[in-house]
Amino acid sequence: MKKTFILLSLCTLANASLNAQKVIQLYQGKPKGSENWTWSEQTSSKNMFNSEVVYNVVQPTITAYLPHPQNANGTAIIVAPGGAFHTLSINSEGVDVAKWLNSKGVAAFVLKYRVARSFTDDPVRELMSKMGDFKKLDEENAPIIPLATADGQAAVKYVREHAKEMNINPERIGFMGFSAGGTLTMSVVYTANDESRPNFVAPIYAYENAILGSEVPKAKTPIFVAVASDDQLGFVPHSINIFKKWFDAKQPAELHIYEKGGHGFGMRKQGIPTDTWYERFGEWLKLQGLLP
């Protein structure tokens, strides 16, 4: 009997581990708008960021990181990494965030959304050569952002439709993103319909100029905003504007502006207060009744 119990426990843990990293395709066949894309998703780890990035995403997916059923509290968050709609900072702004959310009993879904094509095996170098001219970069990204927004809304819709089987409350599905992922977060919430709209959002150092839509939802939709004053890309006013729009609409809103942290602090450790921004996010989730 004891051996049987141990075997069953091991099987349960194995199943939980498998569920924690299940990759879910958001579309059957080629998604609308990119039917003619012939390149394929790649990963780069040898780059000037010294960090793993995903690029050339053609088939959007969410990777489910589900907490142990005994710890699950019914809240779910879709996590959109940043990378200027050219790459995805998949660890610091994706997987690492998901694992922290799991530790709080939150189901997390790391979104790989469609991005602009990279033509070499060093997408970071390609991107950095474009960062000096935001007007030109915005023009290049313009046809991509609607596709990425559709991917984000498809992710919300999928999680809501499959909430019961994943032990999720369909009315407690959030969306958070970093940099371009923050832009995507706001585009999703501004342009979604009821079935694809998140219940709360968290844009982290978002780029406002490329956001699609502008209408704050009428339904209660709390927002958590964070950015660093020394953001090299100058995104502080963007976060302030997003917060003010939510505040003026009498929506629950919280804004954190750190003195230091730079752009892209994500889950990186720098020995400064931005190292624990996610703890403030956890406190905010608890304030909203989204954590026990």
N, C-alpha and C positions, 0 to 999 in steps of 0.2 A: 504493500500500500504506500509506504514511504517513497519507494523508488518511482511509483506511478505518479505521486504528487509532485516530485521533483521534475519528472519528465514533462508533466503538464505545465508546470511553472516555467520551465525553459522554453517550451513551445509558445506559451503566452508572451514571454519576453521577446522571442524571435519574431512573432507576429507583430507585436507593438513596434519593434525596430523597423520591420518592413513597411508598416503603415506610415511610419514617421518620415519616410522619404519616397513616397509614391509619386511618380511623375504622371501628370494628367494632361492629355492633349485637349486644347480648348476648341478645336475645330475638327470636323471630319473632312479629310481632303485638304486641298489648298485653301487658305482663307481668302475671302474677298478683298481685292485690292492689291494682292501680291501674287496673283496666279502665275505670272511670268517670271518670278524670281527663280533663278537656276542655281544660285550659290547655296551653301550649307552652313549650318551653325558650327562655330569653332570656339576654342578656348585658348587664351594666351596667358602665360605666366611669366615669360621673360620679356619684361617691358620696363619703362622708366618709373612706373608706379610700384614695381616689385610686388604686384598683387595680381591674383587671378581675375581675368575679365573674360566675359562671354561676348561674342560678336557675331554678326551675320545671322541673326535669328530669323528664321523663315517660318517655322512652325511654332507658334506661341504655346507655352505650357505653364502650368503651375506645379510646383513641387510641394506636396503636402507634408508638413511636419506636425504630427498630431501628438498631443501630450498623452501620458498614460491615462486611461479611462478613469482611474480613481482620482486623478488630479484635475481633470478637465472641468472647466467652469462654464462652458457654453459659448464663450466669446471667441471670435475668429478674426484674424487680420491678414489681409493680402499685403505683401511686402514687395515694393517695386524698387529695385536698385537703380542708381543713377549712372551717368556716363554720356551725357549730352546727346542722347538718342543715337549714339554710335556704338557704345559699348555698355556692358552691365557690370558694375562692381559687385560681383556675385557673392562675395564672402562678407566683407565689412558692412555692406548695405543690403545684405540678403540673408544668407545662411546663418551668420552669427546672430542677427536680429531674431530670426525664427527660433533658434535654440534658446535664446533668452526668454522669448515669449512662452515657449513650451515650459520653461521652469516656473512660470507663473500660471500654468494651467490653460494657456491660450493656444488655440489651434492656429498655425501659421502656414501661409501659402506663398512661396517665393515665386514671383511672376517673371518669366522670360518673355518680354514683349518684343514686337518687331522693331528693328532699328535700321538706320541707314547702312548701306553696304560699305564694307571695308575691302580694299583691293590688295592688301599685303597681309603677311602673317604678323605684322606689328601694328595693330589697329590703334594703339595708344599714341604711337608716333604720328600716325596719320591724323588723328584727332587733334593733337596738340598743335600741329601746323595750321589748324583752322581756327583755334581759339582766339587768335588776335583780331578776328573780324566777325563779331557776333551777328552783324547784319547779314553777311554772306552765309554764316552757319545757320541762321534762322531760315533763310530762303531754302537751303538744302534740306533742312528738317521739316519744312512746312508740309510736304506730302506724306511724311512718315508719322507725324503726331496724330492725325486722325486714325491711322491704323493701330497705333499703340493704344489710343484711347478705347477703340473697339475691343482690343485685347483685354484691357483692364475691366471694362464692363462685362465682357464674357466671363471673366474670372469671378466677379461678384455674383453673376447670375448662376454660374455652375455651383459655387459654394452654397448659395441659398437653396438651389433646387435639391442638393444632396446633403443638406444640413442634418437631417434626422439620422442618416446612416453614419455620419461622422461625429455625432454627439454635440452638435452645434445649434445654438439658438438662431433661427433665421433673421431675427430682429436685432442681432448683436454682431453684425459683420462690418468690420472696419477696413480702411484702406490707408496705408501709409507709404511714403516714398521719399527718396533722397535726391536732391538736385533735379535732374530730368525726371526722376521718379516722383518728386514732389510736384513738378509741373503736370505730370500724368495724373497724380492723385486729384489735383484740382480740376483738371479737364474731365475726369471721370465723374466727379460729384456734380459739376456744373451741367453736364450734358446728358446724364443718365435718365432713364425712366424709372418707375417705381421698382421694377424687378431687378434692375442692375445698379441701383444707387446704394452706396454704402451708408451705414447708420452713423458712422463717425469717421473722421479723417485726421491724418497727421502729416502735413507737408513739412519736411525737414530741409532747410536751406533751398527752397524751391526757386525756380526761375519763372517769374510772373509773365514776362513778355510773350512767351509762347503758349500760355494757357488758352485752351479752347473754352468758350462760354464765359459767362460772368454772373449768372443768376443764382443767388444763394437759395438753397432749398427751403421751402416753406415748412416742411417737417423738421422737427428737432434733429439737428445734426451737429453734435459737438466737434470742435476743432482744437488740435494741439499743434502749435507752431514753434519751431526752434531754429536758431541760426547763430553764427558767431560774428561779432563786430568786425573782426579782422578777416572776414571772408574775402579772399583774393579776387573774387569775381564781382564783388559789390552787390551781393544779393540781400543785404539787410533791409533796404527800403521795400523790397518785394515781399518779404515776410511781414513787415509792418503793414503794408497795404492789404494783404490777405487777412490779417488779424482784424484790421479796422473795418473791412467790409463785413466780416462775420459779426463783429461787435455792434456795428450800426444796424444790422438785421436782427439784433437782440437774440442771437444764437449763443450758446455756451462757447466761450473762447478763452484760450490760454496761450500766452506768448512768452518764450524764453529767449533772451538775447544775451549770449555769453560774451565776455570781453575778448577771450582768446579761444582758438580752436581751428581757425582757418576754414576753408571750404573742403567739404568731404570728410569731416571728422568721423562720421559713422560710428562704428564700434571700436575704432582705433584707440589705443592707450597712449596718451601724451603727458600724463602726470599733471593734468589740469582739470577744472570742473566739467568740461565737456565729456570727460571719461565716464561720467555717471548721468548723462542726460536721460538715459533710458530709465533710470530709477525715478526721475521726475515724471517721466511718461507713465510709469507704473502707478505712481501716486495719483496722477490725473485719471487713469483708467479706474482706479478705486473710487475716486470722487464721483465719477459718472455712473457708478454702480456696475462696472464691467469686470471688476475683480472682486472676489469675496472680501 
